[in-house]
Amino acid sequence: MSSERRESIRILQGTLDLIVLRTLATMGPQHAYGIATRLQQVSNDSLNLNQGTLYPALVRLGQQGFIKGAWRKTENYREAKYYSITPAGRRALDQETRRWRKLAGLVEQLLATGES
């Protein structure tokens, strides 16, 4: 780890749901700590999610039918709720991924027009 402090990234509203769905689609069932750890690893420690951020997203995704939870034992033999993506969640992930890429392309285009 470098001596310089990494800048933390703020999550735009709605993007947390997208990246949680992508994580579950990629990794399979995960508990909340596993999701948070994976996102921190992939972001090179730029993205640190606390329980106050992650759990409301998990509840929201569950209410929408995009994920489901089931209690299981962790690798440390503790009970934890494991979340997995549902077929409706996969459809939402595909749709939101297309929307996000279109939006990111638009923002990039707008930023590029201001450069000389």
C-alpha positions as CSV (number, residue, x, y, z in Angstrom):
1,M,0.0,0.0,0.0
2,S,1.4,3.4,-0.9
3,S,2.1,6.1,1.6
4,E,-0.2,8.5,-0.2
5,R,-3.8,8.4,1.0
6,R,-6.3,7.1,-1.5
7,E,-9.2,9.3,-2.3
8,S,-12.6,7.9,-1.4
9,I,-15.1,7.8,-4.2
10,R,-18.7,8.9,-3.7
11,I,-21.4,6.7,-5.2
12,L,-23.9,8.4,-7.4
13,Q,-27.5,7.6,-6.5
14,G,-28.6,4.4,-8.2
15,T,-25.1,3.1,-9.0
16,L,-24.7,1.1,-5.8
17,D,-27.6,-1.1,-6.8
18,L,-25.9,-1.7,-10.2
19,I,-22.6,-2.6,-8.8
20,V,-24.1,-4.9,-6.1
21,L,-26.0,-6.7,-8.8
22,R,-22.9,-7.0,-11.0
23,T,-20.9,-8.4,-8.0
24,L,-23.6,-11.0,-7.3
25,A,-23.9,-11.9,-11.0
26,T,-20.1,-12.4,-11.2
27,M,-19.3,-14.0,-7.8
28,G,-22.4,-15.9,-7.0
29,P,-24.1,-15.7,-3.5
30,Q,-22.3,-13.4,-1.1
31,H,-23.0,-12.1,2.4
32,A,-22.9,-8.3,2.9
33,Y,-19.3,-8.3,4.2
34,G,-18.2,-10.3,1.2
35,I,-19.8,-7.8,-1.2
36,A,-18.3,-4.9,0.6
37,T,-14.8,-6.5,0.6
38,R,-15.0,-7.4,-3.0
39,L,-16.0,-3.9,-4.0
40,Q,-13.1,-2.5,-1.9
41,Q,-10.7,-4.9,-3.6
42,V,-11.8,-4.2,-7.1
43,S,-11.7,-0.4,-6.5
44,N,-8.2,-0.6,-5.1
45,D,-9.5,0.6,-1.7
46,S,-11.2,3.7,-3.2
47,L,-14.7,2.4,-2.4
48,N,-15.4,1.7,1.2
49,L,-19.0,0.8,2.0
50,N,-20.3,0.9,5.5
51,Q,-23.4,-0.9,6.8
52,G,-25.4,2.3,6.6
53,T,-24.8,2.4,2.9
54,L,-24.9,-1.3,1.9
55,Y,-27.7,-2.7,3.9
56,P,-30.4,-0.2,2.6
57,A,-29.3,-1.1,-0.9
58,L,-29.7,-4.9,-0.1
59,V,-33.1,-4.3,1.4
60,R,-34.2,-2.2,-1.6
61,L,-33.0,-4.8,-4.1
62,G,-34.7,-7.5,-2.2
63,Q,-38.0,-5.6,-2.1
64,Q,-37.7,-5.1,-5.9
65,G,-37.3,-8.8,-6.4
66,F,-33.8,-8.4,-7.8
67,I,-32.0,-10.4,-5.1
68,K,-33.0,-13.0,-2.5
69,G,-31.4,-13.8,0.8
70,A,-30.9,-17.1,2.6
71,W,-29.2,-17.8,5.9
72,R,-26.1,-20.0,5.7
73,K,-22.9,-20.6,7.6
74,T,-19.9,-18.6,6.6
75,E,-16.4,-20.1,6.2
76,N,-15.9,-19.2,9.9
77,Y,-19.1,-21.1,10.8
78,R,-21.1,-18.0,11.7
79,E,-24.6,-17.5,10.5
80,A,-24.9,-14.9,7.7
81,K,-27.5,-13.9,5.2
82,Y,-26.2,-14.7,1.7
83,Y,-27.7,-12.7,-1.2
84,S,-28.0,-14.0,-4.7
85,I,-29.3,-12.4,-7.9
86,T,-32.7,-13.4,-9.3
87,P,-33.7,-13.7,-12.9
88,A,-35.5,-10.4,-12.6
89,G,-32.2,-9.0,-11.1
90,R,-30.3,-10.2,-14.1
91,R,-32.7,-8.5,-16.5
92,A,-32.4,-5.3,-14.4
93,L,-28.6,-5.6,-14.4
94,D,-28.6,-5.8,-18.2
95,Q,-30.9,-2.9,-18.6
96,E,-29.1,-0.7,-16.1
97,T,-25.7,-1.6,-17.5
98,R,-26.8,-0.4,-21.0
99,R,-28.3,2.8,-19.4
100,W,-25.1,3.5,-17.4
101,R,-22.8,3.0,-20.4
102,K,-25.0,5.3,-22.5
103,L,-24.9,8.0,-19.7
104,A,-21.2,7.6,-19.2
105,G,-20.6,8.0,-22.9
106,L,-22.7,11.1,-23.0
107,V,-20.9,12.6,-20.0
108,E,-17.5,11.8,-21.6
109,Q,-18.6,13.4,-24.8
110,L,-19.7,16.6,-23.0
111,L,-16.5,16.7,-21.1
112,A,-14.4,16.3,-24.2
113,T,-16.2,19.2,-26.0
114,G,-14.8,21.6,-23.4
115,E,-11.2,20.5,-24.0
116,S,-9.0,22.3,-26.5
